[in-house]
């Protein structure tokens, strides 16, 4: 069965900065949970902390872009 791909909207293909900020905040929360779950393993703890920081930084960057575009 073929779908009308012109009307199909993949939520991960959006260029909306608010949506991208939200996606990265969710990823940062995931990595924060993984970081805390691996608190007894320093290597994994710091790997997940790095990913958490990266996605939080991206989320704040996209939030800034969205606020700048509103002006």
C-alpha positions, 0 to 999 in steps of 0.5 A: 500500500502506498502512502501519500508522502507529500502529506506525511510529516515526519516529526524528526524532519522538522526545522522548527527551532522550538521542536528541535529544542524540545527534542534535545531537551528530551535527549538531555533528560534521557542521558541524565537518567542514564548518567545517574543509573551509572553513577558507580561506573565513572567511565559511563557516568562521564560519557553520559554526562558529556552527552547530556551537556551536548544536548542541553547546549543544543536545546538552549541554542535552538531556543535562542534561535526561536526567540530571535525569530519571534522578534 
